[in-house]
């Protein structure tokens, strides 16, 4: 039997700075500027119309899934 990866939710509207945050499980820093996929992998994107609503990523260190929310609120503030 395969253990299901843990899933966390991170609301981007509650993050200060450049959008980087620690993985809720292992603490590795996940940065939106990291396009190498060494630290995390994008698993799925969810759109509302043409706007990004949610992004599901997986931490490559601990394999936790992280649902990133708050994109729509962030876009409205700009």
C-alpha positions in Angstrom: 0.0 0.0 0.0 1.3 3.4 -1.0 1.1 6.3 1.6 -0.7 9.3 0.3 1.4 12.5 0.3 0.4 15.1 2.8 -1.3 18.2 1.4 -1.1 21.7 2.7 -2.7 25.0 1.7 -0.6 28.2 1.5 -2.5 31.5 1.0 -0.2 33.8 -0.9 -2.0 36.9 0.4 -0.6 36.1 3.8 3.1 36.0 2.7 5.3 39.1 3.0 8.2 39.8 0.7 9.0 38.3 -2.7 6.6 35.3 -2.4 9.1 32.8 -1.1 7.9 30.6 1.7 9.1 27.5 3.6 7.5 24.1 2.9 5.0 23.5 5.7 6.5 20.1 6.3 10.2 20.1 5.8 11.0 23.8 5.7 12.9 24.0 2.4 12.4 27.5 0.9 10.1 27.5 -2.1 10.6 30.6 -4.3 8.5 31.7 -7.3 11.8 32.7 -8.9 13.0 29.1 -9.0 12.2 27.8 -12.4 14.6 24.9 -12.3 12.1 22.5 -10.6 14.9 21.3 -8.2 13.0 22.3 -5.1 9.4 21.9 -6.3 7.4 20.6 -9.2 4.2 22.1 -10.6 1.6 19.4 -10.5 -1.6 21.2 -11.6 -3.0 24.7 -12.3 -6.5 25.8 -11.8 -7.9 28.7 -13.8 -11.0 30.9 -13.3 -11.6 32.2 -16.7 -8.2 33.4 -17.8 -7.0 34.1 -14.3 -4.8 31.8 -12.2 -6.9 30.7 -9.2 -4.8 27.9 -7.7 -1.5 26.2 -8.2 -0.7 22.7 -6.9 3.0 22.0 -6.4 5.0 19.2 -4.8 8.0 19.7 -2.7 10.8 17.6 -4.1 12.4 17.0 -0.7 9.5 15.6 1.3 6.9 15.0 -1.5 4.2 17.0 0.2 1.6 18.6 -2.0 1.0 22.3 -1.5 -2.1 24.1 -2.8 -1.2 27.8 -3.4 -4.2 30.1 -3.2 -4.7 33.8 -3.2 -3.7 34.6 -6.8 -7.0 36.3 -7.7 -6.8 38.5 -4.6 -3.2 39.4 -5.4 -4.0 40.3 -9.0 -6.9 42.6 -7.9 -4.5 44.6 -5.7 -2.2 45.5 -8.6 
